[in-house]
Each structure stands twice: as structure tokens, then as C-alpha cells.
Amino acid sequence: AVLNTLLAWVETLLFGLAVWRTPLQQRPVFVLGQPRSGTTHVHNLLARDERFAHATTFDVGFAHCFLWTARWLPALLRG
């Protein structure tokens, strides 16, 4: 928890203002549902459409620091 908090502070210092100032171009779409209800299939279909962006497993797992760690932390975690 301490490491995640420290990484989040760095991310806020590096990107906080830029993220805050970035306007959303369109309303977001959230895919929610119960397990085994088809949400993964809907996610996969939307991910193939260039009009939508989607979070990777790393983005979700490291939500507070993925903007600046996505290039080097996954390789470090793999070993």
C-alpha cells in the first residue's frame, strides 16, 4: 500500500494538472454486469472499435500510477 501511494503521488505531480485540464470529447461508456453475463464479450467488441479506448489489465491494477509506469514497470514485474 505504501509503494502504491508513493507511485500515486509521483503520478499526481507529473500528470495531475494535465489530466484535470483534459476535456472529455464524448460521454464515457462503462460496461458493468454480473459474472458470466457477457460483459467481457461486450468489452472485447468495444475494444475493437477505434472510437473507444479501453483500460488494460495493468491500467486497472495500477490505476493510480499507470501513466508514468506503463513503459517500465510491467517488464520489471515480469523479471
N, C-alpha and C positions, 0 to 999 in steps of 0.2 A: 504494500500500500504506500509506503514511503517513497519508493522508487517511482511509482506511477504519479504520485503527487508532484515530485520534483520534475519529472518529464512534462507534466501538465503546466507547471509554472513557466518552464522554458518555452513551451509552445505558445502560451499566452503572451509572453514577452516578444516572441518573434512574429506571430501572426495575428494576435488578438485584435488590433486595430483594423487590419486589412479584412479580417473576417467580419467584423462588426459593420464595416462600411460597404460590404459587398451586397448589392440588392439581389433578391431572388427574381429571376426573369419570369418564372411562372410558378403557380402554386405547386407545392410538392405532393407526391403520391406516396402514401405509406401502405405497405402490404402487411396486414395483420390477420391472424387467424389461429385456430386451434391446431395442435399437431395432427398430421395426416389429413389436412383439409385442402391441400393443393396450393398452399402459399409458396412453397419452393418452386413449383411449376410456374406460377404467375410471376415470381421473381425472375426466373430464368427467361421467360418470354419478354418481360420488360427490359432485361439487361441486354438483349439482342437488338433492341431498338435504339438507334443513335440519339433519339430525342430525350432519352432518360439516362441519368447517371445512377450508379449503384455502389454501395459500400462493399468492400472486400471483407473477408474474414479478419484480416489484420486490422482494417479500419475499425471494425466493430470491437475487436478485442482490445485495441489501444486507442479508444475514441478520444482520449484527452491529449494524445501526442502524435497521431499518425501523420500529420502534415510535414513534420520535420524528421521523423524517424523511419518513414516508409522505405527510404532508399538504402538504409544500412542495418536497421535492427532485425528484419526478418533473416538476413544472412547470418547475423551474429547469433540469433536464437537457434538456427539450424546447426551451427557448429562448424 
